[in-house]
């Protein structure tokens, strides 16, 4: 429900209640490019595991804007931030996810592997090149490149960078409780009110909280860790993201289907769509509709249609091997060697990456550079990891995940190959 009061519009949000929008933020929200976020799910294929996880990037972006507005007002009152800087970071918060691909990280996986293209790159293109977004920013005297600099964490004002991108940033403060609400996973609940009431800047300009709020920050870190395991890197959710990424790649590689996907097939095409004001047409509906068209008209290869059939019937890759290691140093190097070895053996045995998938991810639990700082009774601030009494001090810094997924017809063969490499029988 949206209502108008004194020139502002209030959008009701399930997490934050009424969110007021006026001026530049209202005009940005009304653009086709921002409205597109209504049609991009926040958690990609998470709804295949948690049916309620159908919330969108639109509601999340409004939530991040709301939290940023509250935090910016507090910093202004405390003399830590100027009005002009606050306006900039609020706009950046609103637009921080504007470049997410359809189904969020599922399709980004394809673009990342093939082209090294991330949604942050697309976000920069949109802010600086999209006629709808760029024109609104310029109308209000804002340089688009300054907004993209905040989102990329390279703005000259480090406070703005940290507000939007750090361990305790406005993005995480919204998506953890929002995703917990929609998945029903209680692990993501945090004491948001307490954090927003007490968060400040230390003498060096770092985001900090007083020692009396350390329990709220510990709970925040624990929530992140549990949500990584229960939602964001859930083995089944990941399998559907890998499946959809494979389906999209096969559709792009088929010349008869590729024409329907253009220009959203490579970085140049995506950038052209941004410049021409057509990016807003690339959403979950676009991809889902094409998948249905392929099946309805028997387009593409049988292999492609078989994979789509599995996706539509909620059948996907099954984990046949999983290794999760918590560590204080990333072990990506040794795991990469194992991945290469496994991929080589699978290919040698005639198992294509359509049938068997390897997955490697190294997740930072606590950032070396941006760890939350705690202000002690004497007014000095230190990383929360520096406090002997803190639970966070004893948390590992990284979670390393390596998995091998296989479709049922080749599962037994893939297990045999893996057993030979690992030197023991593979089971999970």
Secondary structure, DSSP 8 states (H G I E B T S, - for coil): -EEEETTEEEEEETTTEEEEE-HHHHHHHTSHHHHGGGGSBTTGGGGGTSTT---BHHHHHHHHHHHHHHHHHHHHHTTSS-HHHHHHHHHHHHHTTTT--TTTHHHHHHHHHHH---HHHHHHHHHHH-HHHHHHHHHTT--HHHHHHHHHT--S-HHHHHHHSSTT-HHHHHHHHHHHHHH--GGG---HHHHHHH-EE-TTS-EEEEGGGHHHHHHHHHHHHHHIIIIIT-HHHHHHHHHHHHHHHHHHHSHHHHHHHTTTTSHHHHHHHHHTT-GGG-SHHHHHHHHHHHHHTT-S-HHHHHHHHHHHTT---EEEEEEEEEESS--HHHHHHHHHHHHHHHHHTT--TTTEEEEEEEEESS-TTT--EEE-TTS-EEEGGG-TT-SGGGS-SEEEEEEEEE-GGGHHHHHHHHHHHHTS----
